[in-house]
Amino acid sequence: MPNGKPGDHPYTDIVIHGLDVYSPAVANLVREIDRLASEKERKELSAFLYSEFNVMSNPDVAKLGRMLAKRRDELLRDARARGFET
């Protein structure tokens, strides 16, 4: 049962505990997305990381990085279109 400590979940490990779970570059992308995303999108990202890129199943970190970079770019584009400075 998760208890809020490092190692419980990749999303909280990265965002709350400041760990570079997959790689420093991927962790930075997760943090950028966290700052840009809505609460719903954060929950979706959290579930996605845990289910599709679980650190215990030797995830494809390069693929994850590409997917997160694409999502971050989409969020940045949307934010700029709404008039937010990023």
TAQUIPE-V520712 format. One record per pair of residues at least 6 apart in sequence whose C-alpha atoms are under 6 Angstrom apart, sorted by the first residue. I is the first residue (numbers start at 1). J is the second residue. D is the distance in Angstrom with one decimal. If there is no record, write none. Layout:
I	J	D
I	J	D
This chain:
2	8	5.5
6	13	5.4
11	46	5.3
13	19	5.5
14	20	5.9
14	27	6.0
15	31	5.9
20	27	5.2
26	65	5.4
33	72	5.5
53	59	5.1
